[in-house]
Amino acid sequence: MTEVTPTTTDEDTGQQLQSEDSAAEEVAPEQSIPDSGAAQSGPQADKVAAAVVDQKPTLYCFETCPFCWKVRSLLAWKGVAYSKVEVDPLKKGELGFSDWKAVPVFVDSDGTQVNDSNDILEWINSNHEGATSFPAAGTDAEQERWMEFSNAVLGKSIVPVIYRTFGSSLKALAYVTSVEKFGRWQAWKAKWIGAFVMRMIGRSRAKLWDLPPEANLAHQLDELATGIEGDFLGGDSPDGGDFANYGMLRSMQGLRGFDIVEGHSSIGPWYGRMQSTSGV
């Protein structure tokens, strides 16, 4: 089958409700901390100790955010105890400490803020013990390839499937009504306005591909399957590419299109191994 690639560029990240879309943000090849200034991906120079909750590493996220699931799966695999802060998908008031308004945002226990999911994966891998570490940033071309694939391809492929209809969009945003700190009116707006906005974003993402959304997702899973060597993309144990792509697909569980993942001859079993390994 011929490769299906985006037919147009799209830098509209849909950050009103969703999370990062790193089409315009490249993963930094190292974990150096940049100078203070405008918001950017990776570790930040200025520490934000006040954003640390209960003296633990703290993850600012949306419950159904695929980029957040990347980080949640790695934290679980490493056994890192952390605090999770649910961000209002409309107002994002919880990110008042940060110029970077896309989730996930990770604040380590010492107050170091790290932006962008792939950069967060690399930070946790390098700075937290537990489980087997995967290759450091910039040292494994295949790992880098599949981590980028998670953002540039798979992330843009799942959105038009999940949010294909207004009903499926409502289902995906329904979680906000169970977040205790969200008031009834706040949750109602996030759910109903969010469903409308994400439906529009889904339609925009669908235009990136030559194939219809479901067929394109199946095709991209075929592509991902080519990287599996043994049990994982990383071979005998998962690497950054595994966690990056598993997070994307984990966000679909229980939502429209997950049957495509479950039914895939290679990705279905791989998904099961990742879920068993990570525990989430």
C-alpha positions in Angstrom: 0.0 0.0 0.0 1.3 3.4 -0.8 2.1 5.8 2.0 -0.7 8.2 2.8 0.6 11.6 3.9 -1.1 14.9 4.7 -2.4 16.7 1.6 -2.0 20.1 3.3 -0.2 21.7 6.2 -2.2 22.6 9.2 -0.9 24.6 12.1 -4.3 25.1 13.7 -3.6 23.2 16.9 -7.1 23.2 18.2 -5.7 24.1 21.6 -9.0 25.7 22.6 -9.9 22.3 23.9 -7.5 19.6 23.0 -3.8 19.5 23.8 -0.5 20.2 22.1 -0.1 19.6 18.4 3.5 19.6 17.7 3.4 20.2 14.0 5.2 23.5 14.7 7.2 22.2 17.7 10.1 20.0 17.1 11.4 17.7 19.9 14.6 19.1 21.3 17.6 16.9 20.7 18.9 17.4 24.2 17.5 18.2 27.6 19.3 21.5 28.1 17.3 24.2 29.9 16.7 27.3 27.7 17.1 30.9 28.8 14.1 32.7 30.3 11.8 34.2 27.7 8.8 33.3 25.5 7.1 30.0 26.1 8.7 27.1 24.4 8.9 23.3 24.5 11.2 21.4 26.8 12.5 22.2 30.3 12.1 25.9 31.3 14.8 28.0 33.0 12.4 29.6 35.6 11.2 27.2 38.3 7.6 27.3 39.4 7.6 25.8 42.8 4.1 27.1 43.5 2.8 24.8 40.8 4.0 21.7 42.6 1.1 19.9 44.4 1.8 17.9 47.6 5.5 18.1 47.0 5.2 15.6 44.2 5.9 15.8 40.5 2.7 17.4 39.1 1.0 16.7 35.7 -1.4 19.3 34.4 -3.6 17.6 31.9 -7.0 16.8 30.4 -8.5 13.4 31.2 -8.9 12.3 27.6 -5.9 14.1 26.1 -3.8 11.7 24.0 -0.6 13.7 24.7 -1.3 13.5 28.4 -1.8 9.7 28.2 1.8 9.4 26.9 3.1 10.9 30.1 0.7 9.1 32.3 1.7 5.7 30.9 5.4 6.4 31.4 4.9 7.7 35.0 2.9 4.5 35.8 5.5 2.2 34.3 8.3 3.9 36.3 6.2 3.8 39.4 6.5 7.6 39.9 4.1 9.0 42.5 2.7 12.2 41.2 -0.1 14.7 41.5 -2.6 15.2 38.7 -4.3 18.5 38.1 -7.3 18.5 35.7 -7.3 21.6 33.6 -10.5 23.4 32.6 -10.4 22.8 28.8 -12.0 26.2 28.1 -10.5 28.6 30.6 -7.2 26.8 31.4 -7.0 28.8 34.6 -5.0 26.1 36.2 -2.1 27.0 33.9 -2.0 30.6 35.1 1.6 30.1 36.2 2.7 29.3 32.6 2.9 31.1 29.3 2.6 27.7 27.7 -1.1 26.9 27.5 -1.1 23.5 25.9 -1.4 20.4 28.0 0.4 18.4 29.2 2.6 20.5 31.4 4.8 18.6 33.8 6.3 20.3 36.9 8.9 18.2 38.6 9.1 18.2 42.4 11.9 20.8 42.4 9.7 23.2 40.4 11.2 22.5 36.9 8.5 23.0 34.3 8.7 20.8 31.2 6.4 21.5 28.2 5.5 19.2 25.2 4.7 15.6 25.7 7.7 14.1 23.9 10.1 16.4 25.8 8.3 15.4 29.1 8.9 11.7 28.2 12.5 12.3 27.7 12.8 14.3 30.9 11.1 11.6 33.0 13.3 9.0 31.4 16.5 10.8 32.2 15.5 12.2 35.7 13.4 9.5 37.4 14.4 6.0 38.4 12.2 2.9 38.0 11.8 0.4 35.2 14.2 0.2 32.3 15.4 3.5 30.8 15.1 3.9 27.1 17.7 5.6 24.9 18.4 9.2 25.7 17.1 12.0 23.4 19.1 12.2 20.2 20.8 8.9 20.5 18.4 6.5 18.7 17.1 7.6 15.3 14.3 4.9 15.1 13.0 6.0 18.5 13.0 9.6 17.4 11.2 8.6 14.2 8.3 6.9 16.1 8.0 9.6 18.7 7.6 12.1 16.0 5.2 9.8 14.2 2.9 9.9 17.3 2.5 13.7 16.9 2.8 14.4 13.2 0.8 11.4 12.0 -1.1 9.3 14.6 -2.3 12.2 16.6 -3.7 13.9 13.5 -5.3 10.6 12.5 -7.3 9.7 15.6 -9.0 13.1 16.0 -11.2 12.9 12.9 -12.2 9.4 14.0 -13.1 10.2 17.6 -14.8 13.4 16.7 -16.5 12.2 13.5 -20.0 13.0 14.7 -21.4 15.5 17.2 -22.6 12.5 19.3 -19.2 10.9 19.5 -17.7 14.3 20.3 -20.1 14.7 23.2 -19.1 11.3 24.5 -15.5 12.2 24.4 -16.1 15.4 26.4 -18.5 13.9 28.8 -15.8 13.3 31.4 -15.8 17.0 32.4 -19.1 16.5 34.2 -17.5 14.2 36.7 -14.6 16.5 37.6 -15.5 17.6 41.1 -13.9 21.0 41.0 -15.8 22.0 37.9 -19.1 23.7 38.6 -22.2 22.6 36.8 -22.2 25.6 34.4 -18.5 25.3 33.8 -18.8 21.6 33.0 -21.8 22.2 30.8 -19.9 24.7 28.7 -16.9 22.6 28.5 -18.9 19.6 27.3 -21.3 21.1 24.8 -19.1 23.9 23.4 -16.2 21.6 23.5 -18.0 19.0 21.5 -18.9 21.5 18.8 -15.3 22.9 18.6 -13.7 19.4 18.5 -16.2 18.3 15.8 -15.0 21.2 13.7 -11.3 20.4 14.4 -12.0 16.8 13.5 -13.4 17.8 10.1 -10.3 20.0 9.6 -7.9 17.1 10.5 -9.8 14.8 8.1 -8.8 17.0 5.2 -5.2 16.3 5.8 -5.5 12.8 4.5 -6.3 11.2 1.1 -8.3 8.4 2.8 -11.5 8.6 4.8 -10.8 8.9 8.6 -11.3 5.2 9.5 -9.4 3.9 6.5 -6.6 6.3 7.2 -6.3 5.3 10.8 -6.1 1.6 9.8 -3.4 2.5 7.3 -1.3 4.4 9.8 -1.6 1.5 12.3 -0.2 -0.7 9.5 2.7 1.8 9.2 3.3 1.8 13.0 3.3 -2.0 13.0 6.3 -2.1 10.7 8.4 -0.7 13.6 7.6 -3.4 16.1 10.6 -5.7 16.7 9.8 -8.4 19.1 7.2 -7.2 21.7 7.7 -3.5 21.3 9.1 -0.8 19.1 12.0 -0.8 21.5 12.5 -4.6 21.2 12.2 -6.5 24.4 11.1 -3.5 26.4 9.2 -0.3 25.5 11.0 2.8 24.4 10.0 6.4 23.9 8.2 5.5 20.6 6.1 2.9 22.4 4.9 5.3 25.1 4.4 8.1 22.6 2.1 6.0 20.3 0.5 4.0 23.1 -0.6 7.3 24.7 -2.3 8.4 21.5 -4.2 5.1 21.2 -5.0 4.8 24.9 -7.0 8.1 24.7 -9.4 6.3 22.3 -10.3 3.5 24.6 -14.0 3.5 25.1 -14.5 6.0 22.3 -15.4 5.9 18.7 -12.9 4.1 16.5 -11.2 2.0 19.2 -12.4 -1.1 17.6 -10.0 -0.4 14.7 -7.1 -0.5 17.2 -8.4 -3.6 19.0 -9.0 -5.4 15.7 -5.6 -4.7 14.1 -3.6 -8.0 13.9 -0.3 -6.4 15.1 -1.3 -3.2 16.9 -4.1 -4.9 18.9 -1.7 -7.4 20.6 1.0 -4.7 21.0 -1.6 -2.4 22.6 -2.5 -5.2 25.1 1.2 -5.6 26.0 1.7 -1.9 26.5 -1.4 -1.7 28.7 -0.3 -4.7 30.8 3.3 -3.3 31.0 2.3 0.2 32.0 -0.6 -0.7 34.1 -2.9 2.1 32.7 
